[in-house]
Amino acid sequence: MNTDCLFCKIVAGDIPAKRVHEDELCLAFPDINPQAPTHLLIIPKEHIASQAKAMAEHKLLLGHLMATAAELARTHKLDKGYRVVTNTGDDGGQTVHHLHLHLLGGRPMGWPPG
């Protein structure tokens, strides 16, 4: 745990969040600034600063995050489609430096996204 990290504080329960999914590896909750009718954040409980900091030993965890996104998309009835995004680094739009996936759905998604 990184004691300066907002998401680590949410994992620890020091900052409240509406937990829509939790298991031994990850946690999911609604984004506080939603960009779609469904906008969930899926975070690993382990502190990894960004996708760029993920290593070979994180392969199973990264797969678990993606599988969790698919499960949440099904439970939130996003059967018309959805987007899974991870922003990496400041230029990539990452504002919280703890790896996280955005699950966005409930409306058509445009391209290019940014």
C-alpha positions as CSV (number, residue, x, y, z in Angstrom):
1,M,0.0,0.0,0.0
2,N,1.2,3.5,-0.9
3,T,0.0,5.7,2.0
4,D,-0.2,8.8,-0.3
5,C,-2.4,7.0,-2.9
6,L,-6.1,7.8,-3.1
7,F,-7.0,4.4,-4.4
8,C,-4.9,2.6,-1.8
9,K,-6.8,4.5,0.8
10,I,-10.1,3.3,-0.8
11,V,-8.8,-0.3,-0.8
12,A,-7.9,0.1,2.9
13,G,-11.3,1.5,3.7
14,D,-9.9,4.9,4.9
15,I,-11.9,6.7,2.1
16,P,-15.4,5.4,1.5
17,A,-16.5,4.2,-2.0
18,K,-19.6,2.4,-3.2
19,R,-18.1,-1.0,-3.8
20,V,-19.9,-2.7,-6.7
21,H,-17.4,-5.6,-6.8
22,E,-14.7,-6.8,-4.5
23,D,-12.6,-10.0,-4.5
24,E,-9.2,-11.0,-3.2
25,L,-7.4,-9.1,-6.1
26,C,-9.4,-6.1,-7.1
27,L,-12.1,-3.6,-6.3
28,A,-14.6,-1.8,-8.5
29,F,-16.6,1.3,-7.7
30,P,-18.4,4.1,-9.7
31,D,-16.2,7.0,-11.0
32,I,-16.9,10.3,-9.1
33,N,-16.9,12.1,-12.5
34,P,-18.8,9.8,-14.8
35,Q,-18.3,10.1,-18.6
36,A,-21.0,7.6,-19.5
37,P,-24.2,6.3,-17.8
38,T,-22.1,3.4,-16.5
39,H,-18.6,4.4,-15.6
40,L,-16.9,2.1,-13.1
41,L,-13.2,2.0,-12.0
42,I,-11.6,-1.4,-11.5
43,I,-8.5,-1.3,-9.5
44,P,-6.0,-3.9,-8.2
45,K,-5.7,-4.0,-4.5
46,E,-1.9,-4.1,-5.0
47,H,-0.4,-0.7,-5.7
48,I,1.0,-0.6,-9.2
49,A,1.5,3.0,-10.3
50,S,0.4,2.6,-13.9
51,Q,0.2,0.1,-16.8
52,A,3.8,1.2,-17.6
53,K,4.9,-0.2,-14.2
54,A,3.2,-3.6,-14.7
55,M,5.7,-6.5,-14.9
56,A,5.7,-10.1,-16.0
57,E,4.6,-11.2,-12.5
58,H,1.4,-9.1,-12.9
59,K,0.1,-11.0,-16.0
60,L,-2.5,-13.0,-14.0
61,L,-3.6,-9.9,-12.2
62,L,-4.0,-7.9,-15.4
63,G,-6.0,-10.7,-16.9
64,H,-8.2,-10.8,-13.8
65,L,-8.9,-7.1,-14.1
66,M,-10.0,-7.6,-17.7
67,A,-12.2,-10.6,-16.8
68,T,-13.7,-8.6,-14.0
69,A,-14.5,-5.8,-16.4
70,A,-16.3,-8.3,-18.7
71,E,-18.3,-9.7,-15.7
72,L,-19.3,-6.2,-14.6
73,A,-20.3,-5.3,-18.1
74,R,-22.7,-8.3,-18.1
75,T,-24.1,-7.5,-14.7
76,H,-24.7,-3.9,-15.7
77,K,-26.4,-5.1,-18.9
78,L,-24.0,-3.4,-21.3
79,D,-24.8,-6.0,-24.0
80,K,-24.9,-3.3,-26.8
81,G,-21.2,-2.6,-26.1
82,Y,-18.8,-0.9,-23.8
83,R,-15.3,0.4,-23.6
84,V,-12.5,-0.5,-21.3
85,V,-9.7,2.1,-21.0
86,T,-6.6,2.5,-19.0
87,N,-4.9,5.9,-19.0
88,T,-1.1,5.7,-18.5
89,G,1.1,8.6,-17.4
90,D,0.3,12.3,-17.4
91,D,0.2,12.6,-21.2
92,G,-2.1,9.6,-21.3
93,G,-4.6,11.3,-19.0
94,Q,-3.8,9.4,-15.8
95,T,-4.8,11.5,-12.8
96,V,-4.5,8.9,-10.1
97,H,-1.2,7.1,-10.2
98,H,-2.6,3.7,-9.3
99,L,-3.3,1.3,-12.2
100,H,-7.1,1.3,-12.9
101,L,-9.4,0.4,-15.7
102,H,-12.4,2.5,-16.7
103,L,-15.5,0.5,-17.7
104,L,-17.7,2.9,-19.8
105,G,-21.1,2.0,-21.3
106,G,-24.7,2.8,-21.6
107,R,-24.2,5.1,-24.6
108,P,-22.6,4.9,-28.1
109,M,-18.8,5.5,-27.9
110,G,-17.2,7.8,-30.5
111,W,-13.8,7.4,-32.2
112,P,-11.2,8.7,-31.7
113,P,-11.7,8.7,-28.0
114,G,-9.5,11.6,-27.0
